[in-house]
Amino acid sequence: MRLLVTGSAGQLALSLAHRAGGRDDLEVRFAARPAVDLTQPGSVAAAILSERPGVVINAAAYTAVDDAENQPGLAHRLNAEAAGEAAGAAAEVDAVIVQISTDYVFGGGRNDRPYREDDPVQPLGIYGRSKLAGEELVRAANPRHAILRTAWLYSPFGRNFVKSMIAAAQARPVLTVVDDQHGSPTSALDLADAVLTLVDAWRGGAEPAGGATYHVASSGVTSWCGLAEAVMAECRQFGLPAAEVRPIRSEDWPTRAERPRYSALDSSKFAAETGFRMPDWRASVGSVVRQLAGEAAA
Ligand SMILES: NC(=O)c1ccc[n+]([C@@H]2O[C@H](COP(=O)([O-])OP(=O)(O)OC[C@H]3O[C@@H](n4cnc5c(N)ncnc54)[C@H](OP(=O)(O)O)[C@@H]3O)[C@@H](O)[C@H]2O)c1
């Protein structure tokens, strides 16, 4: 089965390459810049029509949450229009599209339990609105879709919060980190495992008619401060410099985009339908920091 992944240097694209690497039954190809540029109408569709994959995994996106506030047109183009185009082209070649979406489609108004797939959406910023529009365009363009909402991605690859904390601890003895936004930090490697599990399940006959939306994030809930503390604990264990972490409020760390105070995701529907339960967030932080420490020592 041929998988066509959009982007190639993003966290999820690299995680998919890593996890699918040893599988003889999967041929993973990438539709990436410079050949495929999502800013250009028709670019991603042309790649899909030419490659004729069985599954398109739309991992590319405009992911800079704060910058999106200044570039709403570009965010909408990449996260909504290009996603819809990819879904339409996938439908033309009878391929499933796996669209990656975000916890930031939610507004954070609840804090009694993690969000389920059918909870009302209410994005607070341009990024969340553009990703929500992408979900809607994908559903409309291709009934063979899986929309996977994930959250707070980190990995050994690319730029992310976990790597930023490790780098900051090498430069400063104290890190101040927001403690009043809660969510589900998720390893992109775990998300890649989940995507491949879904592909296998749907190939095996479990594909629901009309598509499906799932939450796919690590289990457990923490704040950015809690995540930073966990990263520092792992740094101490694996011999990397560690800093003291001090909690601050969102008001003390102003950002251009407003973020939900609570956006944890409940991934039990995905577990029930595929048999794949996302790991606890702390265990996955440990394994990614261990890998980064190994690379630093090599
Ligand atoms: N990061 C998070 O915390 C987070 C949280 C929730 C949901 N998500 C969603 O999860 C998915 C994967 O995120 P990620 O963290 O892996 O993203 P990422 O590391 O920021 O990578 C973004 C990818 O998009 C590609 N891209 C950007 N502009 C492009 C353009 N004009 N044409 C073609 N490709 C372009 C990049 O291309 P290159 O390969 O050329 O660099 C890169 O592969 C996205 O849909 C994102 O919205 C992310």
The ligand as an SDF file (V2000), in Angstrom:
LIG
                    3D

 48 52  0  0  0  0  0  0  0  0999 V2000
    2.8460   20.9630   16.6500 N   0  0  0  0  0  0  0  0  0  0  0  0
    1.8120   20.8630   17.5100 C   0  0  0  0  0  0  0  0  0  0  0  0
    1.9370   21.1260   18.6990 O   0  0  0  0  0  0  0  0  0  0  0  0
    0.4740   20.4130   17.0040 C   0  0  0  0  0  0  0  0  0  0  0  0
   -0.6110   20.3320   17.8980 C   0  0  0  0  0  0  0  0  0  0  0  0
   -1.8470   19.9050   17.4170 C   0  0  0  0  0  0  0  0  0  0  0  0
   -2.0040   19.5640   16.0840 C   0  0  0  0  0  0  0  0  0  0  0  0
   -0.9480   19.6800   15.2330 N   0  0  0  0  0  0  0  0  0  0  0  0
   -1.1250   19.3320   13.8260 C   0  0  0  0  0  0  0  0  0  0  0  0
   -0.3440   18.1770   13.5740 O   0  0  0  0  0  0  0  0  0  0  0  0
    0.1440   18.2100   12.2310 C   0  0  0  0  0  0  0  0  0  0  0  0
    1.6240   17.9470   12.2160 C   0  0  0  0  0  0  0  0  0  0  0  0
    2.2750   18.9900   12.9450 O   0  0  0  0  0  0  0  0  0  0  0  0
    3.8630   19.0640   13.0760 P   0  0  0  0  0  0  0  0  0  0  0  0
    4.1690   19.4880   14.4690 O   0  0  0  0  0  0  0  0  0  0  0  0
    4.4760   17.8150   12.5110 O   0  0  0  0  0  0  0  0  0  0  0  0
    4.1710   20.2910   12.0950 O   0  0  0  0  0  0  0  0  0  0  0  0
    5.5720   20.9790   11.8010 P   0  0  0  0  0  0  0  0  0  0  0  0
    6.6770   20.2240   12.4550 O   0  0  0  0  0  0  0  0  0  0  0  0
    5.4040   22.4240   12.0760 O   0  0  0  0  0  0  0  0  0  0  0  0
    5.7140   20.7460   10.2410 O   0  0  0  0  0  0  0  0  0  0  0  0
    4.9030   21.4180    9.3400 C   0  0  0  0  0  0  0  0  0  0  0  0
    5.0220   20.7600    7.9930 C   0  0  0  0  0  0  0  0  0  0  0  0
    4.2450   21.5370    7.0700 O   0  0  0  0  0  0  0  0  0  0  0  0
    5.0150   21.7090    5.9040 C   0  0  0  0  0  0  0  0  0  0  0  0
    4.6770   22.9590    5.2370 N   0  0  0  0  0  0  0  0  0  0  0  0
    4.5570   24.1860    5.7820 C   0  0  0  0  0  0  0  0  0  0  0  0
    4.2780   25.0790    4.8100 N   0  0  0  0  0  0  0  0  0  0  0  0
    4.2170   24.3810    3.6480 C   0  0  0  0  0  0  0  0  0  0  0  0
    3.9720   24.7410    2.2960 C   0  0  0  0  0  0  0  0  0  0  0  0
    3.7310   26.0100    1.9390 N   0  0  0  0  0  0  0  0  0  0  0  0
    3.9950   23.7680    1.3600 N   0  0  0  0  0  0  0  0  0  0  0  0
    4.2630   22.4840    1.6940 C   0  0  0  0  0  0  0  0  0  0  0  0
    4.4990   22.0880    2.9600 N   0  0  0  0  0  0  0  0  0  0  0  0
    4.4860   23.0290    3.9170 C   0  0  0  0  0  0  0  0  0  0  0  0
    6.4480   21.7530    6.3870 C   0  0  0  0  0  0  0  0  0  0  0  0
    7.2250   21.5470    5.2580 O   0  0  0  0  0  0  0  0  0  0  0  0
    8.7840   21.1450    5.2160 P   0  0  0  0  0  0  0  0  0  0  0  0
    8.7890   19.6540    5.3090 O   0  0  0  0  0  0  0  0  0  0  0  0
    9.2140   21.6560    3.8800 O   0  0  0  0  0  0  0  0  0  0  0  0
    9.4300   21.8420    6.3600 O   0  0  0  0  0  0  0  0  0  0  0  0
    6.4410   20.6780    7.4410 C   0  0  0  0  0  0  0  0  0  0  0  0
    6.6320   19.4020    6.8580 O   0  0  0  0  0  0  0  0  0  0  0  0
   -0.3130   19.5480   11.6470 C   0  0  0  0  0  0  0  0  0  0  0  0
   -1.4930   19.3600   10.9350 O   0  0  0  0  0  0  0  0  0  0  0  0
   -0.6230   20.3830   12.8730 C   0  0  0  0  0  0  0  0  0  0  0  0
   -1.6020   21.3690   12.6010 O   0  0  0  0  0  0  0  0  0  0  0  0
    0.2880   20.0750   15.6630 C   0  0  0  0  0  0  0  0  0  0  0  0
  1  2  1  0
  2  3  2  0
  2  4  1  0
  4  5  1  0
  4 48  2  0
  5  6  2  0
  6  7  1  0
  7  8  2  0
  8  9  1  0
  8 48  1  0
  9 10  1  0
  9 46  1  0
 10 11  1  0
 11 12  1  0
 11 44  1  0
 12 13  1  0
 13 14  1  0
 14 15  2  0
 14 16  1  0
 14 17  1  0
 17 18  1  0
 18 19  2  0
 18 20  1  0
 18 21  1  0
 21 22  1  0
 22 23  1  0
 23 24  1  0
 23 42  1  0
 24 25  1  0
 25 26  1  0
 25 36  1  0
 26 27  1  0
 26 35  1  0
 27 28  2  0
 28 29  1  0
 29 30  1  0
 29 35  2  0
 30 31  1  0
 30 32  2  0
 32 33  1  0
 33 34  2  0
 34 35  1  0
 36 37  1  0
 36 42  1  0
 37 38  1  0
 38 39  2  0
 38 40  1  0
 38 41  1  0
 42 43  1  0
 44 45  1  0
 44 46  1  0
 46 47  1  0
M  CHG  2   8   1  16  -1
M  END
$$$$
